[in-house]
Amino acid sequence: MTAIVIAVASRKTHSFSKQTRPSIRLLAGLGVEDDAHCGATVQHRSHARRDPARPNLRQVHLVQSELFEALAAGGFAIDPGGMGENITTRGIDLLSLPRGTELSIGAQVVIQLTGLRSPCAQLDAYRPGLMAAVLERAPDGRLIRKAGVMGVVVNGGTLAVGDAIRVHLPAAPSQGLEPV
């Protein structure tokens, strides 16, 4: 199966969910144009309170649509953009990719993965019980976070539904994704 974009979303304000759109424009080194998290330094409110000068490693939030299907089986109806993601994908296991993976999307856009989204209590405010549903324990006790991945924009451009996604893994040895 070819990996594709099935939805794109943005919101100018710091609201939990984002509005789906026909297309979004990504700006190199900044993120999604007209999105509350766009900027060279951290824009996430809780992170900005701690260190507003820290580089923004959370410029773009991606979630695989397969998560929504799994959540639906558990009784959670989640639409694209609902969990605050900018890009909803299909056909790619985002959570298994190492840090530094580059996703070439459409004709121009390149996003470098920086880490995992760390689920927060806002998920439960959106849908009660959702935070627990996107967390799991591996057999070794390690916490598995399934709420998507974060990245930075290496090369900007316009993204639209149906754009193909190509994966470029970093040179070995690679490191797994950790929360950012």
C-alpha positions in Angstrom: 0.0 0.0 0.0 1.2 3.5 -0.8 1.4 5.8 2.1 -0.8 8.9 1.6 -2.2 12.0 3.3 -5.9 11.5 4.0 -6.5 14.8 5.8 -4.8 18.1 6.6 -5.8 20.5 9.3 -4.8 23.8 11.1 -6.2 26.3 13.6 -4.9 29.8 14.3 -5.9 29.5 18.0 -4.7 27.2 20.7 -7.8 25.0 20.6 -7.5 21.2 21.0 -8.9 20.1 17.7 -8.0 21.5 14.3 -10.2 22.3 11.3 -9.7 20.1 8.3 -8.9 22.0 5.1 -8.4 21.1 1.4 -4.7 22.0 1.7 -2.2 23.5 4.1 1.0 25.4 3.5 4.1 24.4 5.4 6.9 26.9 6.0 10.5 25.7 6.3 11.8 25.9 9.9 8.4 27.2 11.2 5.6 24.7 10.6 2.0 25.1 9.3 1.2 28.6 8.1 -1.7 30.1 10.1 -1.5 27.4 12.8 -1.1 28.3 16.5 2.0 26.0 16.7 3.9 27.7 13.9 7.2 29.3 14.9 10.9 28.7 15.2 10.7 28.6 19.0 8.3 26.4 21.0 4.7 27.4 20.7 3.0 24.7 22.8 1.7 26.7 25.8 3.0 24.5 28.6 6.4 24.1 26.9 6.6 27.8 26.3 6.0 28.6 30.0 9.0 26.4 30.9 11.4 27.7 28.2 10.1 30.1 25.5 13.4 30.2 23.7 13.6 26.5 23.2 13.6 25.4 19.5 10.2 24.3 18.2 10.5 20.5 17.7 6.7 20.3 17.5 6.0 22.3 14.3 3.9 19.6 12.7 1.8 16.9 14.4 1.1 13.7 12.4 -1.3 10.9 13.3 -1.9 7.6 11.3 -5.6 7.1 10.5 -5.2 3.4 11.5 -5.1 4.7 15.1 -8.6 6.2 14.6 -9.8 2.9 13.3 -8.4 1.1 16.4 -10.0 3.7 18.7 -13.4 3.3 16.9 -13.3 -0.4 17.8 -13.0 0.8 21.4 -16.0 3.2 21.1 -14.1 6.4 20.3 -15.3 8.3 17.3 -12.4 10.5 16.2 -12.4 12.5 13.0 -9.2 13.8 11.3 -7.9 16.9 13.0 -9.8 15.9 16.2 -6.7 15.1 18.2 -5.0 18.3 17.1 -3.0 16.8 14.3 -2.0 18.7 11.2 -1.6 15.7 8.9 -3.5 12.4 9.0 -1.8 9.6 7.1 -2.7 6.1 5.9 -0.4 3.2 5.1 2.6 4.2 7.2 3.4 3.1 10.8 4.6 6.5 12.0 5.2 5.3 15.5 7.8 2.7 14.4 10.0 5.2 12.6 13.3 6.4 14.1 14.1 10.0 15.1 15.5 11.9 12.1 13.3 10.0 9.6 12.4 12.4 6.7 9.0 12.2 5.1 8.8 13.6 1.6 5.2 14.5 1.0 3.7 15.6 -2.3 6.0 17.5 -4.7 8.0 19.6 -2.3 7.4 19.1 1.5 10.0 17.4 3.7 9.3 16.8 7.4 11.9 15.5 9.7 10.5 13.5 12.7 11.7 14.7 16.1 9.7 12.7 18.5 6.4 11.4 19.9 3.5 13.4 21.0 3.1 12.9 24.8 -0.6 12.4 25.5 -2.1 14.9 28.0 -5.3 15.4 29.9 -6.8 17.4 27.1 -7.5 14.1 25.4 -9.9 13.2 28.2 -11.6 16.6 28.0 -12.1 15.9 24.2 -13.3 12.3 24.8 -13.4 10.8 28.3 -11.1 7.9 28.6 -9.2 8.7 25.4 -5.9 9.3 27.2 -5.8 5.8 28.5 -6.8 4.5 25.1 -3.7 6.0 23.5 -1.3 4.7 26.1 -0.3 1.1 26.4 2.4 -1.0 28.3 4.8 -3.1 26.3 5.6 -6.6 27.8 8.8 -5.1 29.3 6.8 -2.4 31.1 7.8 0.4 28.7 5.1 3.0 28.1 3.9 3.1 24.5 2.5 6.4 23.3 0.2 6.2 20.3 -1.1 9.8 20.0 1.1 10.6 17.0 4.5 12.0 16.1 6.0 15.4 15.9 8.3 16.9 13.3 9.9 20.0 11.9 9.6 21.4 8.3 12.8 20.9 6.4 11.4 22.0 3.0 8.1 23.9 2.7 5.3 23.8 0.2 1.6 23.0 0.0 0.1 19.7 1.1 -3.3 18.3 0.1 -5.4 15.2 0.6 -4.1 12.3 -1.6 -0.4 13.4 -1.6 2.0 10.5 -1.5 4.4 10.0 1.4 7.9 8.6 0.9 10.0 7.6 3.8 13.8 8.3 4.1 15.4 6.6 7.1 18.4 8.2 8.8 21.8 6.6 8.7 22.4 3.8 11.2 22.6 3.6 14.0 19.2 5.2 14.6 17.4 6.1 17.8 13.7 5.5 18.5 11.2 8.3 19.0 10.9 9.8 22.5 8.4 12.4 23.7 9.2 16.0 22.7 
